[in-house]
Amino acid sequence: QQQQQQQQQQREDEHEQRRLEREEAEQDQLEEERREQQQWDNEEQWQTEEDRMHLQKVEENEEERTLHGDHQYVDEPEYTGNMDDVAYDASGSGESESVPSSDYAAESTASAEAVGGVPMMQAGQSSGDMKSGEDKKTQKGVALQEETWPEVEEVSAVPEEATEIFEAGKVFMNASTPAPSKAYAKFVTAADMGHVEAREYVAVAHLIGDHLSRDWTKAYDMLNKLAGNYGSSTAQFYLGVMHAFGISVNTSQSKALVYYTFGAMEAGTPLAKMATGYRYVAGAAVQEDCETALAYYASVAEEVVPHVTVSGGEVITRTRLTDDADSSTQLSEDLVQFYQYRALKSDTQAQMALGQLYMQGGQGVRRNLQESLHFFTMAHKAGNTNAGGFIGQIYAEGSENVPQDNATALRYFKEAAQENSPLGHYGLGMFYMNGQGVPQDNAKALDHLRKAARQGWPEAQLQLGIFCFKGQRGSPNYAEAMNYFTQASQSGHVLAYYYLARINAEGLQTVRSCPTAVALYKNVAERGKWAKQMMTAYSHYKAKRYDVALMLYIVLAEAGYEVAQSNVAFLLDNGLARLGLSTHSTYQKAILHWARAAGQGATAARVRLGDYHYYGLGTEVDFQNAALHYRLASDQQQNAQAMFNLGFMHENGIGMKQDLHLAKRMYDQAGRTSGDASVPVGLALMKLHAKLYLDWLPWALGAIDVDRLSKVLPDDWDISLMTILAVVLGVVWLLRRATHQHNEQQRLLADAAAAATAAAAAAAEAAEEQGDAQ
């Protein structure tokens, strides 16, 4: 007992010492932040009348250009480019961007400095993360860059040869079998010749560490010049990412917000708009503002919708690493080959499955309409009625490998409609509505679309909703349109989300709801082609290139993707990638991303957030806060792990009053919620019943001092008891298994002996019969 008391006292002394050290470190950090904040404020004060006059001139020029609708000076050259869909989109937008002159960049710099670099910050808001960055510092061997606003350099004309080299690089990236090494060799050459988009690709590649070697110093320098000289929205966005996460620079959410805001201006990159919109939704470094977030997300959604095909387009798989234990989101090559084998053996179900898989892509399989047409044709020849409808859809949409052919599509649609196929009715209805190969007839179109919609075909429900929304047969009927869109949205159709967002944003025959509209527009914005980076990041994760995967997830997490936020926290939490961060800093950034993901409804993130407060990872130990997160996950999301944790805290009186009966209720609820929790719940209930029995004994006998008994027992007696019970159960199971195997062997031996006896008797009888015959 004396030894245990000494150990307990030693642990308490160590805990107190660590607490004092943390408090001292926090005081030093706060003092340093106050000094740096004072220095920042002093630097941002206007010193001369000349600065005030310059700002006034900037505002007058901006107002004049806004009134005239001209956002580019007459004397400046205009650089335009087209970022096609590539395996890795450096800008995240894939859209053509005009590059302003150095004067416009100077105005942007002056505007940022005019408001202290944080135009959206509220008065009195904490800015402890704002660093001056004038002195170069190091973070685990990584040199921090000098944090300066983009400098303006003279812009020279880009040689035509550079554009040709850049376009050749994009051809390599967009090939059916991409060749990124050859593509980036072209991009580097074009970038050295001054091509702006090529510089964006190269800078982002150096930042991510994909296709080119990771070089944060070079990436920061290139992005800084692109933002300063050309007003590149892509560069603005990635500079914001570096400041938000503290990559090669001091972490500053306010500076990140400045870069995101400038990157989202005018025809900015969609990722910058999404990052800015998300901050207004979550209230990150800015006050929550639903209407501002709505404007940003609606702008991105308008860019996404024109590229969405009628069938919804390619499927983009978002794999949550916390749920990736069984790799259920990816189809293995062996499984695909098995389906192909079954398809060649005339298995129509395998043929249809492969046809749809290659038609939509996803689950680790690239979209290939030619392969899809091949398998659908096999199923159609075998007599599958729905296969003809899919063939018609492929010919109706067309692609690089399968040219559009309305006559062939119409023939297959009619054949499928005669078999009452929903896809056949839908395709035929669209042909009548658009007058493709047949005279336009809205009555016949609506008749076929309704037949398809009654069979639950989401595209038909969507088209009927659009028909009612636009009022093509009179005044719009938004209520009926909303009904059709709701049905189509249950299948995850992007356009259904888009029109529901418009109805809620504009209050069309319904109560206007800004939060609902923002959530729907956000869903549409996250379906853009930049979301392919999610699958690219997962591919790097499976290949154990964790640093590259983490960087890609960080980019998407800043844009507000909840799955990416969870994956960033997961990689940091498990120590798979740290990017040079210390253990404490890693936990701090992990808890930040767990909190952001939990704010968007991620159950596992909410539970993990409770764990961080319970164990004091990246924050102080706070049992009450931990219990709060567990309760939210339990009540709102019915999470069995959270229920079990609450039961444990009720049982031991951690962060709340001890209540053994309430603990039993939480354990029982966890067992009913998830079958996987049955074993730990069973062990916990056995321990709980033992504790209840010990509480009952003093009342029954009046002789046992439970407090004294608890002092005699070791601190972790409950864990030891559970371990002993688990071992006992394991031994019992092994004994029962051995007994069962022994009995089974005895039964087999008995059966063999009986069989041998029967065989001998049969042989004797046969011999006797043969002797009688002789």
Helices and strands as residue ranges (DSSP letters): H 2-44, H 49-68, H 102-114, E 138-139, E 142-143, H 160-174, H 180-192, H 196-208, H 216-230, H 233-245, H 253-263, H 270-282, H 290-304, G 305-307, G 321-323, H 333-344, H 348-360, H 369-381, H 385-397, H 406-418, H 422-434, H 442-454, H 458-470, H 478-489, H 494-506, H 514-525, G 529-531, H 532-542, H 546-558, H 562-573, H 583-599, H 603-615, H 623-637, H 640-652, H 660-673, G 675-677, H 678-701, H 706-712, H 717-773
